[in-house]
Amino acid sequence: MAMREVQITFDSADPGALAAFWCEALGYRLQDPPPGFDTWDAALDAWGVPAEERNSRSAAVPPEGEGGPRLFFQRVPEGKTAKNRVHLDVRAAPGLRDDERMAALAAEADRLVSLGARVMRRLEPNAIDAGTIVMQDPEGNEFCLD
């Protein structure tokens, strides 16, 4: 069976802002407008999308030539009410161990907090876990710095 592409979809109150956060967090970029349009506003104008619907969705993609899933953000009327059943692990300290690893994770957590994320808890290294910082994005979706 051929490998399938994966898109990760986030329900959101503000798709544009959440997409911008995840672009900064992951080094992604906002998806370009479709061919024939210089901007998304030009495309949305041509398609007759009313102003109040312009932030109903957004997408973030890896930089050119890089792998990774597309992230899609869609506006929904309800807020988040429970813990995620699926979450992202952001690999912020690959190959590092112990104090060096936790320092790198803490530095990345500080950067993401400055962008609107929140630290939920820090899990210290032990015999079976290298250490993780559990966070929430600006809309409360949990993710781990791993």
GUFIZA-800229 format. One record per residue: residue number from 1; chain; z, y, x of N, C-alpha, C, O in turn. Coordinates in steps of 0.05 Angstrom, whole numbers. Last residue first. Example, Ala and Ser with C-alpha at 12.3 -4.5 7.8 and 13.67 -1.06 7.14 Angstrom:
BEGIN
seq	mol	nzz	nyy	nxx	cazz	cayy	caxx	czz	cyy	cxx	ozz	oyy	oxx
2	A	142	-45	257	143	-21	273	157	1	258	161	23	268
1	A	156	-114	264	156	-90	246	156	-66	264	169	-66	285
//
This chain:
BEGIN
seq	mol	nzz	nyy	nxx	cazz	cayy	caxx	czz	cyy	cxx	ozz	oyy	oxx
146	A	469	357	186	473	330	198	464	330	226	465	309	240
145	A	490	390	132	480	394	160	489	370	175	512	363	177
144	A	472	373	66	488	368	90	474	378	114	450	375	117
143	A	477	404	1	461	393	23	480	389	47	501	401	47
142	A	479	420	-68	492	410	-44	471	400	-24	450	389	-32
141	A	464	479	-101	455	452	-95	467	443	-68	465	457	-48
140	A	479	532	-112	499	511	-115	489	483	-110	505	464	-114
139	A	443	572	-101	446	564	-129	465	541	-133	466	530	-155
138	A	444	577	-45	453	600	-61	455	593	-91	469	608	-105
137	A	469	510	-27	450	532	-24	458	555	-43	478	552	-57
136	A	528	485	4	513	490	-21	493	513	-15	500	532	-1
135	A	547	432	50	542	459	42	530	461	14	523	440	3
134	A	582	396	98	571	395	71	570	424	61	590	439	63
133	A	571	376	162	581	398	146	567	398	119	542	399	118
132	A	591	318	199	573	331	181	586	356	169	611	356	167
131	A	594	263	245	604	290	236	583	305	221	559	304	228
130	A	579	212	254	577	231	277	588	258	270	590	275	288
129	A	617	156	234	602	180	226	603	200	249	623	205	261
128	A	649	115	251	624	108	238	607	132	230	585	128	220
127	A	694	137	278	681	113	289	654	107	276	637	94	290
126	A	679	208	269	698	185	270	682	161	280	660	163	290
125	A	676	279	265	666	254	275	688	232	274	711	238	278
124	A	694	312	203	696	308	232	685	281	240	685	262	224
123	A	664	348	156	673	321	160	671	316	190	650	315	202
122	A	678	405	119	670	395	145	681	367	149	705	363	145
121	A	654	433	57	674	419	74	661	409	100	637	407	102
120	A	623	477	39	641	463	21	662	448	37	686	450	30
119	A	596	539	53	607	515	65	626	503	45	644	516	34
118	A	538	567	22	568	565	24	575	539	37	562	518	32
117	A	484	615	32	495	588	28	526	589	30	537	610	38
116	A	463	665	46	472	660	19	483	633	13	492	628	-10
115	A	453	675	98	429	676	80	437	670	51	420	670	33
114	A	500	667	123	490	695	124	466	698	105	459	720	98
113	A	502	612	118	520	628	102	510	657	101	512	670	80
112	A	465	599	158	458	594	131	476	609	111	468	618	90
111	A	495	613	204	469	625	199	461	623	170	452	642	157
110	A	539	578	199	543	607	199	517	622	192	517	641	177
109	A	512	529	205	526	535	179	530	566	177	526	577	156
108	A	497	533	258	476	533	237	488	539	210	476	553	194
107	A	548	531	281	531	554	286	509	556	265	502	577	255
106	A	564	480	264	579	504	256	562	529	259	563	547	242
105	A	528	448	292	528	448	263	542	473	252	533	485	233
104	A	543	460	345	516	466	336	514	467	305	501	484	294
103	A	596	440	343	591	468	349	563	477	340	560	498	329
102	A	586	386	335	600	401	314	597	431	319	596	447	299
101	A	560	373	383	547	369	357	560	387	336	546	401	321
100	A	600	383	421	575	397	423	560	396	396	548	416	387
99	A	641	347	405	645	375	402	619	391	403	616	411	389
98	A	597	293	386	624	303	389	626	333	386	614	345	368
97	A	528	301	406	551	285	398	577	301	401	578	320	417
96	A	457	307	392	483	317	402	506	301	391	504	288	370
95	A	411	287	368	417	279	395	444	289	406	452	280	427
94	A	404	342	324	395	316	333	401	310	362	397	327	380
93	A	428	380	288	439	375	315	430	347	325	447	331	333
92	A	407	386	238	411	411	254	421	405	282	423	424	298
91	A	375	362	190	381	351	217	383	374	237	364	381	250
90	A	398	364	128	383	381	147	392	373	175	416	377	182
89	A	390	324	75	405	325	100	388	341	119	366	333	126
88	A	390	339	6	377	340	31	397	338	54	419	350	52
87	A	408	293	-47	411	318	-32	395	316	-6	388	294	2
86	A	418	269	-113	402	268	-88	406	294	-74	408	315	-87
85	A	454	284	-150	452	255	-146	435	250	-121	437	228	-109
84	A	499	340	-145	472	329	-142	474	298	-139	493	288	-128
83	A	550	350	-194	542	344	-167	514	332	-166	506	317	-184
82	A	535	395	-249	547	371	-237	537	368	-209	518	381	-200
81	A	508	440	-268	534	434	-279	548	410	-266	572	406	-271
80	A	466	496	-259	475	470	-248	503	464	-258	521	482	-257
79	A	442	527	-320	452	527	-293	460	499	-284	460	480	-300
78	A	381	528	-358	409	521	-354	417	522	-325	400	518	-307
77	A	327	542	-357	346	560	-370	375	553	-364	392	571	-365
76	A	290	540	-295	301	526	-318	322	544	-331	334	561	-317
75	A	236	547	-251	257	560	-267	264	543	-290	247	532	-305
74	A	226	507	-194	218	513	-221	242	525	-236	264	516	-235
73	A	200	495	-132	222	508	-145	213	516	-173	193	532	-175
72	A	185	446	-84	176	460	-108	200	470	-123	219	455	-127
71	A	166	432	-19	189	438	-37	179	455	-60	167	476	-55
70	A	131	380	12	130	406	-2	155	408	-19	164	389	-31
69	A	158	345	69	151	347	41	148	376	32	160	394	43
68	A	125	340	133	148	345	117	140	349	88	116	355	83
67	A	92	361	194	97	343	172	122	352	156	137	369	165
66	A	50	415	215	76	401	216	78	383	191	67	389	170
65	A	4	445	209	4	423	229	30	407	230	32	387	245
64	A	38	503	189	12	490	194	15	468	215	27	472	236
63	A	105	489	165	86	505	180	60	489	185	61	464	184
62	A	115	461	99	119	462	128	99	480	141	78	485	130
61	A	126	503	40	112	482	55	118	483	84	125	505	94
60	A	150	519	-24	153	522	5	140	498	19	143	475	9
59	A	136	552	-85	134	528	-68	136	536	-38	127	557	-30
58	A	156	570	-151	149	577	-124	148	551	-108	158	531	-117
57	A	161	596	-218	158	574	-199	151	586	-171	140	608	-169
56	A	170	641	-246	177	616	-260	174	592	-241	184	570	-247
55	A	159	694	-236	179	680	-219	188	654	-232	211	645	-229
54	A	124	709	-275	115	708	-247	134	695	-228	126	686	-207
53	A	136	719	-327	132	691	-319	126	688	-290	123	665	-280
52	A	136	773	-336	162	758	-339	160	729	-331	180	715	-329
51	A	82	787	-330	101	794	-309	127	778	-311	138	769	-291
50	A	36	734	-350	52	758	-355	74	762	-334	82	743	-321
49	A	-25	715	-323	4	707	-325	20	733	-328	18	751	-312
48	A	-81	717	-318	-68	729	-341	-38	721	-345	-28	721	-367
47	A	-107	702	-273	-101	681	-292	-87	691	-318	-83	676	-337
46	A	-108	749	-245	-134	737	-253	-129	716	-275	-146	712	-293
45	A	-53	755	-234	-67	775	-250	-93	762	-261	-99	765	-285
44	A	-46	710	-201	-32	711	-227	-44	732	-245	-46	727	-269
43	A	-77	726	-157	-83	701	-172	-71	702	-199	-84	695	-219
42	A	-51	773	-141	-79	774	-149	-87	749	-165	-101	751	-185
41	A	0	752	-129	-3	771	-151	-32	773	-160	-37	774	-184
40	A	-12	720	-84	-5	707	-109	-7	726	-133	-15	718	-154
39	A	-70	745	-48	-41	744	-55	-37	728	-80	-55	724	-96
38	A	-124	735	-43	-109	744	-19	-79	743	-23	-64	739	-4
37	A	-162	681	-67	-142	702	-73	-127	709	-47	-118	692	-32
36	A	-194	640	-51	-207	661	-66	-188	684	-73	-197	704	-85
35	A	-147	586	-55	-172	598	-44	-184	618	-63	-185	615	-87
34	A	-80	606	-77	-104	589	-77	-128	602	-64	-129	627	-62
33	A	-31	630	-29	-45	630	-54	-70	613	-53	-79	606	-32
32	A	12	586	11	-8	606	8	-20	606	-20	-19	586	-34
31	A	82	576	4	55	565	1	35	588	-3	41	607	-18
30	A	126	602	53	117	601	25	88	591	24	72	597	42
29	A	147	557	104	135	582	96	128	579	66	125	557	56
28	A	204	532	142	181	529	125	168	556	120	178	576	131
27	A	252	530	168	229	538	184	203	534	169	182	532	181
26	A	295	518	136	280	496	147	257	504	166	244	487	178
25	A	318	567	120	335	545	128	320	524	144	331	512	163
24	A	274	598	104	290	606	127	307	583	138	310	580	162
23	A	258	567	60	239	573	81	254	581	107	248	571	128
22	A	304	569	28	297	543	41	275	547	62	275	531	82
21	A	302	624	13	325	613	27	317	587	42	322	585	66
20	A	253	625	-15	256	641	9	280	631	26	278	630	50
19	A	266	592	-59	245	584	-40	247	599	-14	244	587	8
18	A	304	625	-83	312	599	-72	291	588	-53	298	576	-32
17	A	273	669	-98	295	672	-80	303	646	-67	309	644	-43
16	A	236	644	-134	227	659	-111	249	662	-90	244	658	-66
15	A	269	619	-175	252	604	-157	244	618	-132	243	607	-110
14	A	325	626	-201	308	646	-187	291	631	-166	298	631	-143
13	A	348	581	-223	348	605	-239	329	626	-227	318	642	-242
12	A	318	515	-218	328	540	-206	329	562	-227	314	562	-246
11	A	307	449	-193	311	467	-216	325	492	-207	343	490	-189
10	A	265	428	-142	291	440	-148	289	455	-175	271	471	-178
9	A	232	372	-117	232	393	-137	261	401	-142	279	385	-146
8	A	193	350	-64	221	352	-74	222	376	-92	215	398	-84
7	A	140	305	-58	148	333	-63	177	332	-73	184	315	-89
6	A	107	262	-15	131	267	-30	134	297	-34	130	312	-15
5	A	51	217	-12	63	243	-7	87	246	-25	88	235	-46
4	A	53	148	6	50	169	-14	62	195	-4	82	195	11
3	A	15	101	43	38	118	42	33	141	22	11	151	20
2	A	-16	45	10	-17	70	26	8	86	22	21	85	2
1	A	0	-24	17	0	0	0	0	25	18	14	26	38
//
